[in-house]
Amino acid sequence: MAYYHVHGVIPDTLSQSEGYKLFEQYIASGAPKDNFDGFELISRVHAPQTGEVFVTCKAESHLKMAEHFGIWRAKFGVEWNVLPVFNDEEVILRNKQLAEEVAAMG
């Protein structure tokens, strides 16, 4: 599965107020879409003073990402900026591969 860092922006205070009511219910229900086949939530932190949410997760496909994040966009207009990222081992491997490619180019 690939890692992602996701930045969410809640569009206005009304959406934030209504969204957090549903979010509290979601958490109380056991947060079923935080961990399911093909998706794993690693962390979620909130900046309610600015209407932002920051998530780190792993997913096997864009469809799995949409399964987790889609409802918040559809119901409350949250805009998600999804950035694929590397873990430590992956960035070391990527750096080695890149160095080899650069060296091969001369």
C-alpha positions in Angstrom: 0.0 0.0 0.0 1.1 3.6 -0.7 1.4 6.3 1.9 -0.5 9.6 1.6 -0.5 12.9 3.5 -3.9 14.6 3.2 -4.7 18.2 4.0 -8.4 19.0 4.3 -9.9 22.4 4.3 -13.5 22.9 5.7 -15.1 25.6 3.6 -16.9 27.6 6.3 -17.9 27.6 9.9 -21.4 26.3 9.3 -20.0 23.2 7.5 -17.4 22.8 10.2 -20.1 22.9 13.0 -22.4 20.4 11.2 -19.4 18.3 10.1 -18.0 17.9 13.6 -21.5 16.8 14.8 -21.4 13.9 12.3 -17.7 13.3 13.0 -18.4 12.8 16.7 -21.1 10.2 15.8 -18.6 8.6 13.4 -16.0 8.2 16.2 -18.6 7.0 18.6 -19.6 4.3 16.1 -16.0 2.9 16.1 -14.8 4.9 13.1 -15.5 2.0 10.6 -13.9 3.7 7.6 -10.6 4.4 9.4 -9.3 0.9 8.9 -10.7 -1.5 6.3 -9.4 -3.8 3.6 -7.1 -1.6 1.4 -7.1 1.4 3.7 -5.3 2.2 7.0 -5.5 5.5 8.9 -2.2 6.3 10.6 -3.0 9.7 12.1 -5.6 12.4 12.0 -5.1 15.8 13.7 -7.4 18.8 13.6 -6.8 22.6 13.5 -10.4 23.7 14.2 -9.3 27.3 14.6 -8.5 27.4 10.9 -11.0 24.7 9.7 -8.2 22.3 8.7 -7.7 18.5 9.1 -4.4 16.7 8.5 -4.4 12.9 7.8 -1.6 10.4 7.2 -2.8 7.1 5.8 -2.0 4.1 3.6 -4.2 3.0 0.7 -4.0 0.5 -2.1 -5.9 2.6 -4.6 -7.6 5.9 -5.3 -11.0 4.2 -4.8 -10.0 3.2 -1.3 -9.1 6.9 -0.6 -12.4 8.0 -2.0 -14.2 5.4 0.2 -12.6 7.1 3.3 -12.7 10.8 2.3 -15.6 11.1 -0.2 -18.5 11.5 2.3 -16.9 14.5 3.9 -16.6 16.2 0.5 -20.1 15.3 -0.6 -21.8 16.3 2.6 -19.7 19.2 3.9 -17.6 20.4 0.9 -14.3 19.6 2.5 -11.5 20.1 -0.1 -8.8 17.4 0.2 -5.3 17.9 -1.1 -3.8 14.4 -1.4 -0.1 14.1 -1.6 1.6 10.7 -2.1 4.6 10.4 0.3 7.4 7.9 1.1 8.2 6.3 4.5 11.8 6.2 5.6 12.7 2.9 3.9 11.0 4.0 0.6 12.8 7.3 0.5 16.2 5.6 1.1 15.4 3.2 -1.8 14.2 6.0 -4.0 17.4 8.0 -3.3 19.6 5.1 -4.2 17.7 4.4 -7.4 17.9 8.1 -8.4 21.6 8.3 -7.7 22.1 5.2 -9.9 20.1 6.7 -12.7 22.0 10.0 -12.5 25.3 8.2 -12.5 24.3 6.1 -15.5 23.5 9.3 -17.4 27.1 10.4 -17.0 
